[in-house]
Amino acid sequence: MATVGLVFFSGTGTTRALADSVRAGVESAGATCHVLEVVGADISEGRWMNDAMAATLDDCDAIIFGTPTYMGGVAGQMKCFLDAMAGRWYSNQWNGKLGAAFTVSSLAAGDKLNALFDLTTFAMQMGMVWVGTGASPSDGLNPNGFYLGVGAQASHAGELQDIDKDTAAHLGKRVVATLSR
Ligand SMILES: Cc1cc2nc3c(=O)[nH]c(=O)nc-3n(C[C@H](O)[C@H](O)[C@H](O)COP(=O)(O)O)c2cc1C
């Protein structure tokens, strides 16, 4: 069975809720989903470390990254995690894995695209093969037209829209469908 790693950071729970939709999509497509949260307790003096979590990701066929958009980019905690994976760049360990991403922010644009660029650039450096959303507003998904990854918009109270949750589930399914091809 294909295995997907879903690695995310969430400050106040909104990205975690979106991750749950991605997980549901992955599992509905018949793959195993390892949900792995980047937490501040794993960061010491700016260095993220959690060997068990990193080893789980090493064994996954695909990795889906999630972060809130903070100040127009990935959250600092997510960046610490990404930087900690630099050793895997040297060993080329993640080359060929599929990659995909989702982000959420308060504003319709909110510079979410830049957070998705951060994650895509990381994945390209790692030699991963990127899977975009592949869905348009005309499909009843992806209302704000983000194609590099899911770009969801949440209220200030952290409520997600159903259409964004559906887009997140669609991405999860699409990653599994791409793996099976
Ligand atoms: C430090 C910080 C920076 C933020 N920067 C942005 C931003 O650049 N654009 C935006 O639209 N929303 C921004 N927001 C709002 C968050 O992206 C939004 O509340 C998101 O849903 C939080 O997700 P989380 O609950 O997973 O942390 C910011 C929030 C915080 C706390």
The ligand as an ORCA input file, in Angstrom:
! r2SCAN-3c Opt
* xyz 0 1
  C       2.539     35.692     12.800
  C       1.360     35.693     11.864
  C       1.539     36.128     10.564
  C       0.471     36.103      9.667
  N       0.684     36.518      8.383
  C      -0.338     36.461      7.496
  C      -0.129     36.839      6.132
  O       0.972     37.162      5.695
  N      -1.205     36.807      5.302
  C      -2.470     36.465      5.726
  O      -3.410     36.506      4.935
  N      -2.685     36.036      7.011
  C      -1.647     36.032      7.883
  N      -1.828     35.582      9.171
  C      -3.089     34.907      9.523
  C      -2.918     33.369      9.529
  O      -2.360     32.917      8.302
  C      -4.262     32.663      9.724
  O      -4.824     33.089     10.964
  C      -4.144     31.159      9.686
  O      -5.432     30.613      9.560
  C      -3.475     30.615     10.932
  O      -3.347     29.204     10.817
  P      -3.004     28.297     12.080
  O      -4.229     28.343     12.982
  O      -2.778     26.938     11.542
  O      -1.794     28.894     12.741
  C      -0.799     35.631     10.078
  C      -0.968     35.197     11.415
  C       0.104     35.222     12.296
  C      -0.099     34.727     13.712
*
